[in-house]
């Protein structure tokens, strides 16, 4: 290839590259998160309270879709979350209640919006900053009765948002749910057989069982190197009892 032809090709690349960058769609947000308390629909799938959820049970943090949706799935592929008859656990709360997001990859935040039965109830600014790994918001003046609360985490510098629905019964007194969650048939009885021992170097996916310090544990989602018993109530490892 002659020198003139090489120069022509190089100049064409210089001109075209910015045009390609301009028309390419925005990359998905690197942030991921979901509401763990009160347990959102995807959290109930991840912890086994509700069964047959499909892939969302392994990645409750991944309900990501373009901003502007008003559904629990946000228009993502996790459509099970839009089914109001899937047996979601309802949490009793007061007219003032706290909602906690767990963020596995924090990203700059525009705001959080909370909708009660489709109506915007409260907006909390993110100040274009990165949130910590857990964020708690306090909602006030919630209407009494049973409601579906949709929370939308709007990312600051992408076109996407994260979505989470929580089913609640606002009774004005708060406290824990009056009805305990269903018994998990996979929970081993006290003194039962121990699963294979946990390994810090092993990779575990959602539903994997291990034993550690004479207790059985089940992974809620993908994990590696997180020691069972150290991740807290809403962490990756769910305590299944002594073995």
N, C-alpha and C positions, 0 to 999 in steps of 0.2 A: 504494500500500500504506500503510495507516494506521500510526501510530506504535506502537500496541500490537502489531500484527501483526509489524512489523519487529523489535520487542524479543523477541517469541516465537521468531521464526526464529533470531535471534542466540543466545539462550539454548540452543536445541536444538543448535546447532553446537558450543557450548562443552561441552555434556554428551557429545555423540557423539564428538568428536575424540579424547579419551583412550581411549575404548573401541576405536575403529578402530586406533589405534596399538598397543594391547595385543594385538589378535588378528592383526595383520599378521605374516607370517613374517620371521625375521631376514634382513637383507640379506647377500649373499655377502661373504666377506672381500675386502678390497682387496689383500691380499697375493697374490703369485704366485711360484712357484719350482719347481725340479726339481733332481735330482742330475746333475751333469756329470762327476764323477770318483769312482769308476769310472763309465763311461758308462751311464746308466740306459736303459731301453727307449725312453722318449720322446726322450732325447738322441740315441740311435742313429737314430731317425726323423728328427729335426731336422737331423742332420749327413749323412744319406744313406747311412749304413752299412746300414740296413734300408729297403727300398722299400715302396711301396703301403701306407702307414700311415694314409692319410686325413688329416683336418684336424690331427691332433696334430703332424704334421711342421712346421706353421707356428706352433704355440703350445705348445711343450713345457712351458711354465710353468703351463698351465691345467687340470691334472688335479685339479679341486676337486670335493669331494662331502661329504656329511655325515660326521661322525666315526663311527668304529666299524666301518668296512668292513675287509675283509682281502683285497681283490683289488687288482691293479695299477692298475686303472682307478678304484677306489674306488666303483664304481657310476655313474661319469660316462658320458658318451656315447662315450668313447674306448676302446671294448671291444677293439680290436686289441691293446691292452697286456695283456689277459688271456690271449691266445693263446700258449701256451708253445712252439708249433711254428712261429713266424713267422720263425725264423732269427736270433734274438738272438745277438749276440756275447757270448761268455763271457770274463770277465776273470780272470786268475790273480792271487790275492792271498795274503797270509799270514794266520795265525791272528789277528794284530793288523793292522788295516787302517784307513785313513782314508776317509771318505766326505764329499764336498763338495757342498753345496747352493748353487745360484745363485739369489738372491732378487731379482726384478725390481721388487717393490713390498713391502718388508718390513712386517710387521704384528706386533702383540704376540703372543707365543708362549706357549702352555701348556707344550708339550714336544714332543720328537721321539721316536718309538718305532721300534725296529728289530726286525723279525720275520724269523726264519730258517725257511723252509719252514712258515710259519704259526704258529710258536711265538715268543712275545715273548722277545727276547734281551737287549735293553738299552733303557733309557729315559733320556733326557737332558733335564733341566729347561730351560725357556725363561725362567723367572723373570718371566713376564708382561711381558717387555721386547721392544723391537723389535730384530731381529737385523741385522747388517750385510749388505751386498750378497752376500757369500760367507761361508758358515759351514762349518767342517770338524769332523766328529766322528770320534773314534777308537774303533773297536769292538775288543774284546779277547775272547780265548777262543772264537773262531769255530770250529765243528766242521770237520774236514777233509772234502774231497770237493766235489762240485758242489751248489750251493744257489741258491735264489731268495730274495734279501733284499728285503723290503718295508720301506720307510721311510715313516712317516706324520708329517707336520708338522701338529700340532694347534694351531689358532689359539685364542688366549686368550679373546676376547670375541665369538666367533660360534660357531655350531653346526657349522662346516665345518672341513675339513682338506684338505691336499694330499698326494698319493700318488705314490710313485716306486718302481719295482722295478729291481733290479740283479741280473744273472745272473753268478755268480762260481764259480770253482773254487779252493777253499781248499787250498793245497798246503803251507803252512807256511814258504814261502820268500819270498813277496811278489814284487814286481817287475812288469814290464809283461807284457801278454799274450804268450804264445808264438806265437800265430797272428795274423798281421797282418790288419787289416780288409780286406774285399773291395775291389778296385780300383773306384773311382768312374768309371763310363763317361762322365760329364759333364766330367771333369777334362781340360782341354786340355793337349796335350804341350808341353814346354818350347819356347819360340820360336813357339808357335801364335798364331793371330789374337787380338787384344785385343778384349774386349767394349767396350760403350759406356763412356765415362769416368764415374767416380763423381761425383755432385753432392751437395754438402752440403745443398741445399734440397730434393732429391727424396725421395720416399717409396718405400721398397723393401719388398716382401713376401718371405716365405720362398721360396727358389729363384731369386731374381733375381740376374743376373750383371752385374758391372761390372769395369772395369779401373782400376788406380790405381798409379802409380809403376812402370809396365811389368810389372805382375802382374795376373792375373785373380782375382776374388774372387766367392764366392757367399754370399748372405744366408741365414742359418739361420732367421730369423724377421723379423717386421716391424721396420723401423728407419728412422730419419731423423737425419742429422747426425753419425752415428758413423763416423769415418774408418777405412777399411780399413787393416789393419796396426797399429792402435792398441788393438784390443779384446782382444788376448790369444788364447791357444790355444782357450779355451772361449767366446770372445765371439761376437758376431753374424756376423762376417765369416770365412768359411772360405777359406784360401789355396788357389788352384787352380793355382799355378805361374806361371812367367815367360811373357810373351807379347811 
